């Protein structure tokens, strides 16, 4: 049974994998776009979105949690000051993965991982979907 298996191992032991994710998220926050292999980009996206969510919370506890994962104080400052303000109206989906071709030596699929809604992005972001609120009349009348 495959219970509790939810990460790609990426050919690394757990400590090396965690170090890879921490370094990549720190670089992504500082540079706002990185190029890496496609499987790594898909895994890094999970952690980067969690860090932006911590930045949006803005509490001291969330700042300390981010400092425990992100490796530079300047990156945490940027996360809580710039990125949290940029994504205050967005409810997730802060990053995008764009395929960029294949790496020549080993033919690995490469991808750009970047934050959406930033200046100089590779592809313009779609606007966040507005939630459709039901009126009281729609709720009371059953659809036929």
N, C-alpha and C positions, 0 to 999 in steps of 0.2 A: 504494500500500500504506500501511497505517496503523500501521507499526511505531513503537513508542516514544511513542505519543500516549496519555497516561494522565491528563492533568489537564484540567479545564474551564478555558477561557481567561477567561471572565467579562468579556469586552470590555475587557481591560486588557493592557498589555505586561508582560513578565516581572517587572521590578523593582516595578511598582505592585502586581501580584498577590502577590508575596512579602511586601511591606509590609502588604497587607491581611490576609494569613494570620497574620503575626506579631502585628499589633495585635489581631486577633480572638481568637487563642489566649491572649494576655495578659489580655484582658478576661474571657474564659471562666474562666481560672484564678482571677482575683480575685473575680468575681461568681458563678461556678458556674452561671449561666444567662444566655444572651444571645438576643435575637431578631434574626434576619436573614432574607435571602431563602433559599429552599429550596436552590438550587444552591450558594450560598456555604456554607450549613450543612453540606451533604454533603461539601464539600471541606475545610472547617475541622476536621471530625470526624477526618479522617485524621491531621492534624498534632497535634491535641490528644491522641489516643490514643498517638501516638509519644512525646509529652512525658511522659505518665503512665508509660509503660514506662521511660523514662529515669529518672524519679523512683523507680521501684521498684528499679532497679539500685542506685542510691545511691552509686555510686563517684564519685571526684573527676572522672574523665574524663566521665562522664555528666552531672554537674553543669555542667561547662564547656560541654558540647554544648548543654545546655538554656539556659545563659546566652547562647549565641550565637544562639538563636532567640527566646526569651522576652525582652521588653524591659525588665522591671523586676525588680530583685533581690528585692523583697518577694514577687512572684509565684513566683519560683523557690524561695524559702524555703518558701512555702505548698505548692508542688508536691512538694518533697522531704520535708516534715515531715507535713502533714495528708493530702494526697491519696495519697501512697505507702502510708501506714499504712491508709487506708480501703480501698484496692484490693489489698492484699497477697495475698488469697486468690482474686482474680478474674483470669482469664487472657485479658483483652481485653474489648472491649465496654464501655468506661468511660463513653461518652457515648451520648446518644440524641437523635434528631431527631423533634420533634413538630410537625406542621403546625398553623398557627394562623390560617389564613384568608388573605385577600387584602389587599394594601395599596391604599388608596383611589385615590391619584393615578394609578398606572400599572397597577393590577390584578396586581401581582407576587405570587406565592405566598410567603407568609411562614412562618417556622418558628422554633420555640424549639430551641436547642441547649443541653443541660444535662448535667451529670454525673449518673450514676445513684447510688443508695444515699446520697443526701444529705438532710438535713432540709429539708422544704418542697418536695419535688419534685412535679412536676405529675402524674405517674403512678408508682405504686410499682414498683420494679424486681423482676424475677423473680430468684430465687436462682440463683447460678452452678450450672451443671450439674455434678454429681459424675461423675468419671470412673469408668467401670465397669472394674474390673480383672479379668482372666480368671484363674481358678484353674488350677493345674497339671493338674487332671483335665479341664477343658474344652479345654485346649490339646492334651493327649494323645489324646483321643477325637475322631475326625473325626465331624462331624455327618452324619446320614443323611437 
